[in-house]
Amino acid sequence: MPQIIARPLTQSAFAPFGEVLEVMGPPDKLINAGKCGRHHDIAQLDFGPGGRAGISLFDAEPRALPYLLDLVERHPDGSQAFLPMHRNPWLVIVAEPGDRPGAIHAFLAGPGQGVNFHRGTWHGVLTPLSAPGLFAVVDRIGETANLEEVRLDPPVEIVLP
C-alpha cells in the first residue's frame, strides 16, 4: 500500500491547490474603532455560472492515524473552503489535477488554519484528528450536482513524520 507522510500546511506548498486561510502578519487595516484587524480578501472564491455562495456546517467524525485514504472528490463548478470551528490539528489531503486524481499530497493543518480548494481540485473528505469535527464550509449552491468522487484502489496510508 502506498504511504504518504503528511507535512505542515504552508501557503507555498498548498498554492497549486488553493489558499491556506490563516492570519499571517499584520492586518491590512484596523476596523471597529481600531479593535479589530481585517485580513482582507484572502481566498479566490469561485461559484461558477448559475451558482451562489452558501455556508454550511459539517460535523465530521474524527479519524485515527495512520489514516487510510480510499476516497477523493472534487467540485467542478466551484471552489470549496473548509473553516474549522475548533483549534485542533486536522488533515488536508489533495491530489494532482487530471481527469483522475494524480499524486496525493497530505498536510497537517494547525490551529487557526483553514483552506480554500480551487475549483476542480481533487481532495480528501473532512479529516479531523480529534473531536469536535465541526467545520464551516463555504461552497457553491446551484442546480448542478457539483461533485465527482473517485475510490482509490489500493488506498493510500497517511502518516505523520
Secondary structure by P-SEA (a helix, b strand, c coil): cbbbbbccccccccccccccccccccccccccccccccccccccccccccbbbbbbbbbcccccccccccbbbbbccbbbbbbbcccbbbbbbbbcccccccbbbbbbbcccbbbbbccccccccccccccccbbbbbbbbcccccbbbbbbccbbbbbcc
